[in-house]
């Protein structure tokens, strides 16, 4: 959808902002451009809608050389979200959102209907917020309106320049969650500029890590964090890049251990005898369908009755496919030493600290070798 071919931007004073960039962004892909201030990432993005013209090279959007397209017409086909939003203070939120459809000739009713749909999509009820003015909204709400306005004419490409940088960390995380949910629904091709590696990792399908005017590494978040291409990338990511990778490594069934299990309707005495024979003092309690009910220890079972009579509620659990970071947080919050992993309500197994570490190492090794995690043996992880 977006293709750079040997693109350079050099200013009259001799400053080279970007130098010989060549990369592609696939249709529906979200690529984050990350790097320190002045590295050329914003220049890269602004050349896509011709707010900055390249000195040499070519840029294609949807197969069309943008140098051959009228800049105004091009910009109306590309959504653009900036950090300070830039809403018109004298226009209502609904009219702000309908700006681009109105400019390109949509009838007012159609433009306002589309604007209402987009406000709903970004989590703002148009009946509540549509008639308000920008000054009546919080910073996070205004940022949502900026995203809605950029999407109003249904552009295939969305450019975002530090879109969540002007709000506090809690609101920023909420906006990121909302944007990921929205992107899952609309699948736009997105270039997002940020200086925050955490944000780049969390949002990007792929990350372009910038040095001075050049891309040092262009890969998935997991690959960038696991196998930095250059010493510069490793230094930029920081010594805690392994912890950052926890947020982009999902829990898979192959990561789990199978603990002792007791059935809800099983007599307590039967369960005690079995647990003693297995040399363990606790068990996960499941119902007849294999759904998680809780856990129980041999001390409670000694009181008799059924397993269900003695079971405790299970508080430490996460869904399969959740990031390892989430499981790590639950492990720290509770003192069980493991976290249950569920598929819906169905119990799949438990993730222990050792298995969490193994899953992370398998993921790094798999990216380095270009294989699936399940193809990495424990021996190869241990030897890494």
matplotlib code that plots the C-alpha trace (Angstrom):
import matplotlib.pyplot as plt

x = [0.0, 2.9, 6.3, 9.4, 12.1, 15.5, 13.9, 16.1, 15.3, 18.1, 17.6, 19.4, 21.7, 23.0, 21.1, 20.0, 16.8, 16.3, 18.8, 18.0, 14.9, 13.4, 10.6, 7.1, 4.0, 1.4, -2.3, -3.9, -0.6, 0.2, 3.9, 5.4, 8.3, 10.4, 13.6, 15.0, 14.1, 15.5, 16.1, 13.8, 10.7, 8.3, 9.9, 9.3, 5.6, 5.0, 6.5, 3.6, 1.0, 3.5, 3.6, 7.3, 8.6, 11.5, 14.8, 15.0, 13.4, 9.8, 6.9, 3.9, 0.5, -1.7, 0.5, 0.4, 3.5, 2.3, 4.5, 2.0, -1.0, -2.4, -1.3, -4.7, -6.5, -3.9, -4.3, -8.1, -7.5, -5.1, -6.2, -3.9, -3.8, -1.4, -0.5, -2.4, -5.5, -6.2, -10.0, -11.8, -12.9, -16.0, -17.4, -19.3, -17.7, -20.0, -19.2, -15.4, -15.6, -17.5, -14.9, -13.2, -16.4, -17.9, -14.8, -14.9, -18.5, -20.6, -24.1, -24.4, -26.7, -24.5, -21.4, -23.0, -24.3, -20.8, -19.4, -21.8, -20.8, -17.1, -17.7, -19.5, -16.5, -14.0, -16.2, -17.9, -21.7, -22.7, -26.0, -23.9, -20.8, -21.9, -23.3, -20.4, -17.4, -13.7, -13.2, -15.9, -13.9, -11.0, -7.6, -8.2, -11.7, -10.4, -7.7, -10.5, -12.3, -9.1, -8.9, -12.6, -12.1, -9.1, -11.2, -14.4, -13.9, -12.8, -9.2, -7.1, -4.1, -3.8, -0.8, -0.4, 2.2, 2.7, -1.1, -1.3, 1.7, -0.2, -2.2, -1.3, 0.0, -3.3, -5.4, -2.6, -3.0, -6.8, -6.5, -4.0, -6.4, -9.3, -7.2, -6.1, -9.8, -10.7, -7.9, -9.0, -12.4, -11.3, -7.8, -6.4, -2.8, -1.1, 2.2, 2.5, 5.4, 6.4, 9.5, 8.2, 9.5, 6.8, 4.1, 5.8, 6.0, 2.4, 0.8, 3.0, 2.6, 6.2, 8.6, 11.0, 13.8, 15.5, 19.1, 20.1, 18.0, 18.1, 16.2, 18.5, 16.0, 12.5, 10.9, 8.2, 8.2, 9.3, 12.2, 13.4, 13.3, 14.7, 17.4, 18.5, 20.2, 22.8, 24.5, 22.6, 19.2, 20.2, 21.2, 18.1, 15.8, 17.6, 18.8, 15.3, 14.3, 13.6, 10.9, 9.5, 9.3, 7.0, 4.3, 4.5, 4.9, 1.6, 0.9, 0.6, -0.7, 2.7, 4.1, 2.0, 2.4, -0.3, -0.8, -2.7, -6.5, -9.5, -13.0, -15.8, -17.9, -15.0, -15.1, -12.5, -11.0, -10.4, -8.7, -6.5, -5.3, -4.4, -2.6, -0.6, 0.3, 1.4, 3.5, 1.6, -0.4, -2.8, -4.9, -6.8, -10.5, -12.5, -16.1, -17.4, -16.9, -13.2, -14.0, -12.0, -13.8, -10.9, -8.2, -8.0, -5.2, -5.0, -5.5, -9.0, -9.8, -9.1, -12.3, -14.3, -17.3, -16.7, -13.9, -16.5, -17.3, -13.6, -12.5, -11.2, -11.9, -9.1, -8.0, -4.7, -5.7, -5.3, -6.7, -4.6, -3.2, -2.7, 0.8, 3.4, 3.5, -0.1, 0.7, 3.9, 1.8, -0.7, 2.1, 3.5, 0.1, -0.7, 1.5, 0.4, 3.7, 1.7, -1.1, -4.0, -4.5, -8.0, -9.7, -13.0, -13.8, -11.9, -8.8, -5.7, -2.8, -0.7, 2.1, 5.0, 7.9, 10.2, 7.7, 7.3, 11.0, 11.2, 8.4, 10.2, 13.5, 11.6, 10.1, 13.4, 15.0, 12.1, 12.4, 16.1, 15.7, 12.6, 10.5, 7.4, 7.8, 6.6, 9.6, 12.1, 13.1, 13.9, 17.5, 18.0, 16.6, 18.8, 21.9, 21.1]
y = [0.0, 2.4, 2.0, 4.1, 3.7, 5.3, 8.4, 11.2, 14.6, 17.1, 20.7, 23.7, 24.0, 20.6, 18.8, 15.3, 14.4, 11.0, 9.2, 6.5, 5.1, 2.0, 0.0, -1.1, -1.1, -3.8, -3.1, -3.1, -3.1, -0.8, 0.3, 2.3, 4.6, 5.0, 6.8, 9.9, 13.4, 14.7, 11.2, 11.7, 9.7, 12.6, 13.8, 10.3, 10.4, 13.9, 13.0, 10.5, 13.3, 15.8, 18.2, 17.8, 17.0, 14.5, 15.6, 12.3, 8.9, 7.9, 7.2, 5.1, 4.9, 2.1, 1.7, 5.4, 7.7, 10.5, 13.0, 12.8, 13.4, 16.9, 17.4, 18.6, 15.7, 13.3, 14.7, 14.3, 10.6, 10.2, 10.5, 12.6, 12.7, 14.9, 15.2, 18.5, 17.3, 20.7, 20.7, 23.8, 25.5, 27.2, 24.0, 21.2, 17.8, 16.3, 19.1, 18.8, 15.1, 15.7, 18.2, 16.1, 14.4, 17.9, 19.2, 16.5, 17.1, 14.8, 16.0, 17.4, 14.7, 11.9, 13.5, 14.0, 10.4, 9.2, 11.4, 10.0, 6.4, 7.3, 8.9, 5.7, 3.7, 5.7, 5.3, 8.7, 8.7, 11.2, 12.0, 13.0, 14.6, 15.5, 18.9, 19.9, 22.0, 21.0, 23.1, 21.0, 17.8, 16.3, 15.9, 12.2, 12.8, 15.4, 12.9, 10.4, 13.0, 13.6, 9.9, 9.9, 12.9, 11.3, 8.3, 10.1, 9.9, 6.3, 6.8, 3.7, 5.3, 6.8, 8.9, 9.5, 11.8, 11.2, 10.8, 9.9, 11.9, 14.9, 13.0, 11.4, 7.7, 6.2, 7.9, 7.1, 3.4, 3.6, 5.4, 2.8, 0.0, 1.8, 2.4, -1.3, -2.3, 0.1, -1.0, -4.6, -3.5, -1.1, -2.4, 0.8, 1.0, 3.1, 4.9, 6.0, 8.1, 7.8, 8.3, 5.8, 2.3, 0.9, 2.4, 1.2, -2.3, -2.3, -0.9, -2.0, -5.0, -4.0, -1.4, 0.8, 1.8, 5.0, 6.0, 9.3, 9.5, 5.8, 2.7, 0.6, -2.3, -3.0, -6.1, -7.4, -6.1, -9.6, -9.8, -6.3, -6.9, -10.4, -10.0, -6.3, -5.9, -3.4, -2.2, 1.1, -0.7, -2.7, 0.5, 2.3, -0.5, -0.6, -3.3, -4.2, -5.2, -8.8, -7.4, -5.4, -8.5, -10.1, -7.7, -9.1, -12.8, -14.7, -17.6, -20.8, -24.2, -25.7, -23.4, -25.0, -27.6, -30.1, -30.0, -32.6, -32.4, -33.2, -33.4, -31.3, -34.3, -36.6, -37.8, -35.9, -39.1, -40.5, -37.2, -37.2, -40.7, -39.9, -36.7, -38.4, -41.1, -38.5, -36.7, -33.4, -31.3, -29.5, -29.9, -27.8, -28.4, -28.9, -29.7, -32.5, -30.3, -29.5, -25.9, -24.4, -24.3, -23.5, -25.3, -27.5, -28.6, -32.0, -30.2, -29.1, -32.5, -34.2, -32.7, -35.1, -34.5, -33.9, -31.9, -29.3, -28.8, -27.9, -26.0, -22.5, -19.8, -19.5, -15.9, -16.3, -17.0, -15.5, -16.4, -18.4, -15.9, -13.2, -11.7, -13.1, -9.7, -10.1, -13.6, -12.2, -9.5, -12.0, -14.2, -11.2, -10.3, -13.8, -16.2, -19.4, -19.7, -20.3, -18.9, -21.0, -20.6, -20.8, -21.1, -19.5, -21.4, -24.5, -25.2, -25.8, -25.9, -23.7, -21.3, -21.4, -18.9, -21.5, -22.1, -18.3, -17.9, -20.9, -19.5, -16.2, -17.9, -20.1, -17.1, -15.3, -18.5, -19.0, -15.5, -15.8, -19.1, -18.1, -21.0, -21.4, -21.6, -25.1, -26.2, -25.0, -27.8, -27.2, -28.3, -25.6, -23.0, -24.1, -24.0, -20.6]
z = [0.0, 0.8, -0.8, -0.5, -3.2, -2.3, -0.8, 0.4, 1.9, 1.9, 2.9, 1.4, 4.4, 3.7, 6.4, 5.4, 7.2, 5.6, 3.4, 0.8, 2.5, 0.9, 2.7, 2.2, 4.3, 3.4, 3.1, 6.5, 8.4, 11.2, 11.2, 13.9, 13.2, 16.4, 17.2, 19.0, 18.2, 14.9, 13.4, 10.4, 11.3, 11.1, 7.9, 6.5, 7.4, 6.1, 2.7, 2.3, 2.1, 0.5, 3.3, 2.7, -0.7, -1.1, -2.7, -4.6, -4.8, -5.2, -2.9, -4.0, -2.3, -3.6, -6.6, -7.6, -7.6, -5.3, -7.2, -10.0, -7.8, -6.9, -3.2, -2.1, -3.6, -2.2, 1.4, 1.2, 0.6, 3.5, 7.2, 9.3, 13.2, 15.1, 18.8, 19.4, 17.4, 15.7, 16.0, 15.0, 18.2, 16.8, 15.3, 17.1, 17.6, 15.0, 12.4, 13.2, 12.5, 9.2, 7.9, 5.2, 3.8, 3.5, 1.7, -0.9, -1.7, 0.4, 1.2, 4.7, 6.0, 4.7, 6.2, 9.6, 9.6, 8.8, 11.6, 14.1, 13.1, 13.6, 17.0, 18.1, 16.8, 18.9, 22.1, 22.1, 22.0, 19.3, 21.1, 24.1, 22.5, 19.0, 19.9, 22.2, 21.4, 21.7, 24.9, 26.6, 26.1, 27.9, 26.2, 25.7, 24.2, 21.8, 20.7, 19.9, 17.9, 15.9, 15.1, 14.1, 11.9, 10.1, 9.3, 8.3, 4.5, 4.8, 3.7, 2.9, 4.6, 8.1, 9.2, 13.0, 14.5, 18.2, 18.4, 22.2, 23.4, 24.9, 27.5, 30.8, 31.0, 32.1, 29.4, 26.9, 27.6, 27.3, 24.0, 22.7, 23.7, 22.0, 18.8, 18.7, 19.0, 16.2, 14.0, 14.3, 13.0, 10.1, 9.2, 7.8, 6.5, 9.3, 9.7, 13.4, 14.6, 18.2, 20.3, 22.9, 22.3, 24.6, 22.4, 19.3, 20.5, 21.8, 18.6, 15.7, 13.5, 12.5, 13.8, 11.9, 14.3, 13.1, 13.5, 12.0, 8.8, 8.2, 9.3, 11.4, 11.7, 10.3, 11.7, 14.0, 17.6, 18.8, 16.4, 17.2, 20.9, 20.7, 18.1, 17.7, 14.3, 15.4, 18.6, 18.1, 18.2, 21.2, 23.1, 22.0, 23.2, 26.6, 28.9, 29.8, 26.3, 27.5, 29.8, 26.9, 24.9, 27.5, 26.2, 22.6, 23.4, 23.7, 25.9, 23.9, 25.0, 24.5, 27.3, 30.0, 32.7, 33.6, 37.4, 39.5, 38.9, 41.1, 39.9, 41.5, 42.5, 43.5, 47.1, 49.2, 50.5, 47.0, 46.0, 49.1, 48.5, 44.9, 45.7, 48.4, 45.9, 43.4, 46.1, 45.9, 48.3, 46.1, 42.9, 40.4, 40.6, 37.4, 36.7, 34.4, 31.3, 32.2, 33.2, 36.0, 39.3, 41.7, 43.7, 46.8, 49.2, 51.0, 54.4, 53.3, 51.8, 55.1, 56.5, 54.2, 51.9, 48.2, 46.5, 45.6, 49.3, 50.0, 46.9, 46.9, 44.3, 41.7, 41.4, 39.5, 35.8, 32.4, 28.9, 26.4, 23.9, 26.6, 26.6, 29.0, 30.6, 31.8, 33.3, 34.9, 36.6, 37.9, 39.2, 41.1, 42.5, 43.9, 45.9, 44.2, 42.2, 39.0, 37.0, 35.4, 31.7, 30.2, 26.9, 27.7, 31.0, 29.9, 31.8, 29.7, 32.2, 34.4, 33.6, 36.2, 36.4, 34.8, 32.0, 31.5, 31.1, 28.8, 26.6, 26.3, 25.3, 22.8, 21.2, 20.8, 19.4, 17.0, 15.6, 15.2, 13.3, 11.4, 12.7, 14.9, 18.6, 18.8, 16.6, 19.1, 21.5, 25.1, 24.5, 21.9, 24.2, 27.1, 24.8, 23.5]

ax = plt.figure().add_subplot(projection="3d")
ax.plot(x, y, z, "-o")
ax.set_aspect("equal")
plt.show()
